[in-house]
Each structure stands twice: as C-alpha cells, then as structure tokens.
Amino acid sequence: MQSDLTTHFPMRNARVHEACGAAALGFAVVFASLRQGHVLLIRESWRADVVNPMGAAPFFDPARLLVAFVKDQTEGLAVMEEALRDGAVGTVIAELNKPLDLTAGRRLQLAAKTGNTTGLCLISEDMGSNAAETRWKCDPVFDPNGSDSTLMRWSLIKNKSGTLCSWYVRWNPYKSDPAHRVVVVSTPVN
C-alpha cells in the first residue's frame, strides 16, 4: 500500500529536513513555492555554478529568493542557524558539502523550532545527519514521450515518524489549482 504524499509533503514546519539526489534543487524550489515568505538560499562562494533567481519564476516570484554567499560550510551553518532562529524568512535552504555532526544538526533543529522556520539541507547521498526530521532522495525521471521535463521520483528515505515511501511526481503549472501544484503520477513505462 502506497502512503499518500500529502501526509509527508510539504514537510513538517519548524524542523530541518534533507534532500539529496540529482533533482534535490528542483525539490527545494517546489517546496519553497508552497511556503509563505522569503526563501534564503545559502551557498559557498567557491562554487562555479551560478543560481539565477529567474529560474524559480515558474514556481514562485523570484523576488522572494535571497541568496547568501558564504566562505565555507562553517560560516554557512552559522548563517542558517541565525536565519532559522530569527524567523524573518519562511524557508532556509543550505547547500552542504560535508556531513553534519549530531551537535550541528541538533542546533539547527532547535533554531528552526525557536524561529518557527523550516530548513532544508541539500546534501550528497552519503551525508545524512541523524538530527534531520526527514531525508528525501530526489531523482529526475526520463519521460519516454518527451512531453514532461518536470517528472521526478521522490523517495522518503528517512522519516522520524516512521513511514518510508516513493512517489513519481510532476509539477502542475496551472495556477488555477494552487493547492495541488505537485501531482502524483503513475510509474512511467519505458
């Protein structure tokens, strides 16, 4: 029996979650589109790739996206913790390149609870923290018909509530139905 996606996504508020996989940034953008307030994206300044806020336009107003460039992960975690604790933004997303120890993960959880803000750490698949509320593996899925570039497989691979499951989803671009922007679809056939 497959669990209903809406019982797990959007993720629990005032907690820090994790996403990994090739479509993790897409997952983060979809998640941010369902949240209120500004979105803070924390990135290390040495990264060669560039985030263009206009890439979020099909999902949410790019003016809501704030990008903070930090020297290293230590500085990034400090910025994330302060942003979560302050509560001035609705969502804090951080790209991490090293595993979090339990102390750092727990500090983020306490800050999220204090500020009533939700955090999302984008990690490599082998970097999960024991303190994360949930961990999602997000992969793009090839559409054999070539008609859907937003098709993804989201797998809930860690959940402190206990239920693990996978869904094939796509983005519903129709603003007439804002409550159902993510649509669960059947398994694609190649």
C-alpha angles and dihedrals in degrees: 000000000000119000118234112258092220091066089062106025129091086041126240114290124241092026136098118243134182135226128189136173136070093296097045094112090050089051089051092051092049090048092049091050090062094051131082124239133019125331120224115204114194117202135168110249094228092069111115096209118083128221112222110200089209087070087072092056096100088054107035142343106292089217086074091063118092118184120203118194114206134187097237144339093279090058090043092054090050091052091046093050093050093046092049092047094046095053094207092126125048098222134024119197122185129186108218127194099184131049119266118236118226093259094055091044092050092049089055092049092051091047091050091051093048094050096035087231128135122230133198124193116202106212143167114263094256097050107076120149123222088223095062116112092214137358122207128195107209122192132173114238124215111238106216090206091053091225102111121054092171097064111127141165114228116194121188099216099168126030126164087207089061107239117118122186146142133233136186106225140176134192116257105213095191110112090197087081106040094161092063103044092136114057124196110223135188122270108283117245118220 
